[in-house]
Amino acid sequence: MIETRLLYLFTRTPLHVGAGASVGAIDQPIIRERHTGFPIIPGSTIKGVFADEWTEVIEVTRDDPTRPGQTITVREPRPKPDRDWLFGKGGGTEFNAGALQFGEARLLAFPIRSARGSFAWITCPLILARAKRDRVLSLEDTSLAGLQSMLTDDTALFSRPDPLAVGEEVVLEDYGFTLARAQTGDQAQDAEANRLADRTLVDLADSFKALLPNDPVWQEVKQRLVIVSNGMMTFFVTSACEVAQHVRINDTTGTADDGGLFNQENVPADSLFYSVMSALPERGARLTRADHTPRPARPPNEALRSFWPDPEQAQNACAAPEQVRAFQFGADASTGLGYCSVKLATLQP
């Protein structure tokens, strides 16, 4: 009785989901996995953004506390229909968990500078293994093991000719990588391993491209996908994020406030994340109809339809029926950070 879906989050602008203050050079770092350093978007952040979409502001009339006998009109937030069912209800005497559960968004592809062709998207065997486990990608275990054994910190797998390759090399940031090749000493075996690796890269690029078929930027991933080692992936995602310097201006003097200078780390635009989302049957101590008679719990597929209506069968005004929708995640919405294209998709077989 559980329905599982995937949410893809493609950053249109830099994204900052903060981990709090830091004593290092970066005053406001982003949230990362402890053991890999990969950026993540917590499930609580994703759920909060969607729950906020199911809230509307209405005008209500109340007694004016400063003028007896008079009334004032105030604006107050009110849950839209189905918000408590989908996202949960807390406080008071009745509370329940929501029908939707959101896992943290994990990194799938990370944009990085390239000496030729402007930029590349990088990924690594660990990310691909996770994506296979979460049924984001279909990938044979033998192909994944072959990639893992072939890659070193000095090699990468990329297609050629393409916008990035300089002969048999590619330069990412300030580091050069030669084309990853099998080197067992057996020419026939190495030739077959290299052929399978190149075929795997092509298949992966096609699979990546199909994840967001309507995004004109992401459609270039087939020519710009580079697979690096796990170690180099960690190095790049921890050293190649955007660092923006901010300063607070004193309104009286028009100059910088003392202590008002800080550095903020952001995930770059055009990064791709995915989150595993689950829908469960409706929960609550008392499920009743309008006439207060008991009713059965609504099933998971109904929660999914209410959360993300099918483009051809949309009837719920709480959510737009588009296949890909834009949401803002994290901090600094007023300065344009955190805007993402979001797509709901089914799991791979």
C-alpha positions in Angstrom: 0.0 0.0 0.0 2.9 2.4 -0.7 3.4 4.2 -4.0 6.9 5.5 -4.8 7.8 8.3 -7.2 10.9 10.3 -8.1 11.3 14.1 -7.9 13.9 15.6 -10.2 15.2 19.1 -9.1 17.2 21.0 -11.7 18.6 24.3 -10.4 17.8 27.2 -12.7 19.7 29.6 -10.4 22.3 29.0 -7.6 20.9 27.3 -4.6 21.7 27.8 -0.9 20.3 25.4 1.7 22.4 26.4 4.6 24.1 24.3 7.2 24.5 27.2 9.7 27.5 29.3 10.6 31.0 28.0 10.1 34.4 28.8 11.6 36.2 28.3 8.2 36.7 30.6 5.2 33.0 30.0 4.2 30.8 31.8 6.7 27.6 30.2 5.5 28.2 26.7 3.9 25.7 24.5 2.2 24.4 21.2 3.7 26.5 18.3 2.6 26.8 14.6 3.3 29.3 14.0 6.1 31.1 11.1 4.5 31.2 12.2 0.8 30.9 16.0 0.8 28.1 15.8 -1.8 25.6 18.6 -1.6 22.1 17.5 -0.5 18.6 19.1 -0.1 17.0 17.8 3.1 13.6 16.2 2.8 12.2 18.7 5.4 13.2 21.5 3.0 11.4 19.9 0.1 8.3 19.1 2.1 8.1 22.6 3.6 8.3 24.2 0.1 5.4 22.0 -1.2 3.3 22.5 1.9 3.7 26.2 1.6 2.2 25.9 -1.9 -0.9 24.5 -0.3 -1.4 27.6 1.8 -3.4 30.6 0.7 -3.8 34.1 2.2 -7.3 35.3 2.8 -8.9 38.5 4.2 -10.9 38.2 7.3 -12.8 40.7 9.4 -12.0 41.0 13.1 -12.7 43.3 16.0 -10.3 46.2 16.2 -8.5 45.9 19.6 -7.6 49.6 19.5 -11.1 50.9 18.7 -14.0 49.3 20.5 -17.0 48.6 18.3 -14.9 48.9 15.1 -13.7 46.1 12.9 -10.6 45.7 10.7 -9.7 43.5 7.8 -6.6 41.5 8.2 -4.8 38.9 5.9 -4.3 35.5 7.4 -2.9 32.2 6.0 -5.3 29.3 5.5 -4.6 25.8 4.4 -5.8 24.9 1.0 -8.0 21.7 0.6 -6.0 18.5 1.2 -2.9 20.2 2.7 -3.4 18.4 6.1 -4.0 15.1 4.3 -0.9 15.4 2.1 1.6 17.0 4.4 0.3 16.4 7.9 -1.3 18.3 10.7 0.3 19.2 14.0 -0.7 20.9 17.2 -4.0 20.9 19.0 -5.9 17.8 20.0 -5.8 16.2 16.6 -2.7 15.6 14.6 -1.4 13.2 12.1 1.4 12.6 9.7 0.9 13.4 6.0 0.3 10.9 3.3 3.5 12.0 1.5 7.0 11.3 2.6 10.0 13.1 1.0 13.6 11.8 1.0 16.6 14.0 0.8 17.5 15.1 -2.7 20.8 13.6 -3.8 23.1 14.8 -6.4 23.0 13.2 -9.8 25.1 15.6 -12.0 27.2 18.6 -11.1 28.2 21.4 -13.6 31.9 22.3 -13.8 34.1 24.5 -15.9 35.8 23.0 -18.9 38.8 24.5 -20.7 37.0 23.6 -24.0 33.3 23.8 -24.6 32.6 26.0 -21.6 31.3 23.5 -19.1 30.6 19.8 -18.4 28.4 17.8 -16.2 30.3 15.3 -14.0 29.1 12.3 -12.1 30.8 9.3 -10.6 30.4 5.5 -9.9 29.1 6.1 -6.4 26.4 8.4 -7.6 25.5 6.0 -10.4 25.3 3.1 -8.0 22.9 5.0 -5.8 20.8 6.0 -8.7 20.6 2.4 -9.8 19.6 1.3 -6.2 16.9 4.0 -6.1 15.7 3.0 -9.6 16.6 6.3 -11.2 18.7 4.7 -13.8 18.9 1.2 -15.3 22.5 0.1 -15.2 24.1 -3.4 -15.2 26.2 -4.3 -12.2 29.0 -5.5 -14.6 29.0 -2.1 -16.4 29.2 -0.3 -13.1 32.0 -2.5 -11.8 33.9 -1.9 -15.1 33.6 1.8 -14.7 34.8 1.7 -11.1 37.9 -0.4 -12.0 38.8 1.7 -15.0 38.7 5.2 -13.4 41.5 6.8 -11.4 42.0 10.3 -10.1 43.9 11.1 -13.4 41.4 9.6 -15.8 37.8 10.2 -16.8 35.3 8.7 -19.2 33.9 11.0 -21.9 32.7 10.8 -25.4 34.8 12.0 -28.3 34.8 13.9 -30.5 32.6 16.2 -28.4 32.6 19.9 -27.3 34.9 19.0 -24.4 37.6 16.7 -25.6 41.1 17.8 -26.6 42.2 14.7 -28.4 42.2 12.0 -25.7 42.1 14.5 -22.8 39.6 16.8 -21.1 40.4 19.7 -18.8 38.0 20.4 -15.9 38.7 23.4 -13.8 42.5 23.4 -13.7 42.9 19.6 -13.9 43.6 17.5 -16.9 42.2 14.0 -17.3 43.1 11.4 -19.9 40.6 9.0 -21.4 40.0 6.1 -19.1 41.1 2.8 -20.7 41.5 -0.7 -19.4 45.1 -1.8 -18.9 45.2 -5.5 -18.0 47.8 -6.3 -20.6 45.5 -8.6 -22.5 44.8 -6.6 -25.7 41.6 -8.5 -26.7 40.2 -8.2 -23.1 41.1 -4.5 -22.9 39.6 -3.8 -26.2 36.3 -5.4 -25.2 36.3 -3.6 -21.8 36.9 -0.3 -23.5 34.1 -1.0 -26.0 31.7 -1.8 -23.1 32.7 1.3 -21.2 32.1 3.5 -24.2 28.8 1.8 -24.8 27.8 2.4 -21.1 28.7 6.0 -21.4 26.4 6.5 -24.5 23.6 4.6 -22.8 24.0 6.7 -19.6 24.0 9.9 -21.6 20.8 8.9 -23.4 19.2 8.0 -20.0 20.3 11.3 -18.5 18.9 13.3 -21.4 15.5 11.6 -21.1 15.1 12.7 -17.5 14.3 16.3 -18.5 13.3 16.0 -22.2 11.8 19.5 -22.3 14.7 21.5 -20.8 16.8 23.0 -23.6 19.9 23.4 -21.3 19.8 19.8 -20.0 19.4 18.4 -23.5 23.1 19.1 -24.0 24.1 16.5 -21.4 24.6 13.8 -23.9 27.6 15.7 -25.3 28.8 17.1 -22.0 28.6 14.1 -19.6 31.9 13.2 -17.9 32.4 10.3 -15.4 35.2 10.9 -12.9 36.4 8.9 -9.9 34.6 9.1 -6.6 37.5 10.9 -5.1 37.6 13.6 -7.8 33.9 14.0 -7.5 34.2 14.8 -3.8 37.1 17.2 -4.6 35.1 19.1 -7.2 31.8 19.4 -5.3 33.7 20.7 -2.3 36.0 23.1 -4.1 34.0 24.2 -7.2 30.8 25.5 -5.7 30.0 29.1 -6.1 31.1 31.4 -3.2 29.3 34.8 -3.1 30.6 37.6 -1.0 28.0 39.7 0.8 28.3 43.0 2.7 25.8 44.8 4.9 25.5 48.5 4.3 24.8 51.0 7.1 21.8 53.1 6.0 23.1 56.1 7.9 26.7 56.2 6.7 26.2 54.5 3.4 29.3 52.4 4.1 29.9 48.8 5.1 28.9 47.8 8.6 31.6 46.4 10.8 31.3 42.7 10.8 28.8 42.8 8.0 31.0 41.0 5.4 30.4 37.3 4.9 30.9 34.6 2.3 28.0 32.4 1.3 28.4 29.1 -0.5 25.9 28.1 -3.2 25.3 25.1 -5.3 25.7 26.3 -8.9 22.9 26.6 -11.4 22.3 23.6 -13.7 22.9 21.0 -11.0 20.6 18.0 -11.0 19.2 16.3 -7.9 16.7 13.6 -7.3 14.5 12.7 -4.3 12.6 9.5 -3.6 9.0 10.3 -2.6 6.5 7.9 -1.1 2.7 8.1 -0.8 0.9 6.1 2.0 -2.7 5.6 2.8 -4.4 8.5 4.6 -3.7 8.5 8.3 -5.7 9.9 11.2 -7.5 8.9 14.3 -10.9 9.7 13.0 -11.8 9.7 9.3 -15.3 11.0 8.8 -17.5 12.4 6.1 -19.4 15.7 6.2 -22.3 13.9 8.0 -19.8 12.6 10.6 -20.1 9.0 9.4 -16.9 6.9 9.2 -15.2 6.6 5.9 -12.3 4.6 4.5 -8.8 6.0 4.2 -7.9 7.5 0.9 -5.4 5.4 -1.0 -1.8 6.5 -2.0 -2.6 6.9 -5.7 -5.3 9.4 -4.8 -2.7 11.4 -2.8 -0.4 11.5 -5.7 -3.1 12.7 -8.1 -4.0 15.5 -5.7 -0.3 16.4 -5.2 0.6 16.4 -8.9 -2.4 16.1 -11.2 -1.9 14.3 -14.5 -1.7 17.0 -17.3 -4.6 15.3 -19.1 -6.8 14.8 -16.1 -6.1 17.9 -13.9 -9.1 18.8 -11.8 -7.4 20.1 -8.6 -6.9 23.8 -8.5 -4.3 23.4 -5.7 -1.6 22.3 -8.2 -0.8 23.3 -11.7 -1.1 20.5 -14.3 2.3 21.1 -16.0 4.7 18.2 -16.3 7.5 20.4 -15.0 6.9 23.1 -12.5 9.1 25.8 -10.9 9.6 26.1 -7.2 12.0 28.0 -5.0 14.1 26.1 -2.4 16.4 27.4 0.3 17.4 30.9 1.3 17.5 34.3 -0.5 14.4 34.0 -2.7 14.3 37.8 -2.9 17.7 37.8 -4.6 16.8 35.0 -7.1 18.4 32.0 -5.4 17.0 28.5 -5.3 14.7 28.5 -8.3 14.4 24.9 -9.6 12.6 23.0 -12.3 10.8 20.1 -10.6 9.5 17.0 -12.3 7.6 14.1 -10.9 8.5 10.7 -12.5 8.0 7.0 -12.1 10.8 4.7 -11.1 12.8 2.7 -13.6 11.9 -1.0 -13.9 
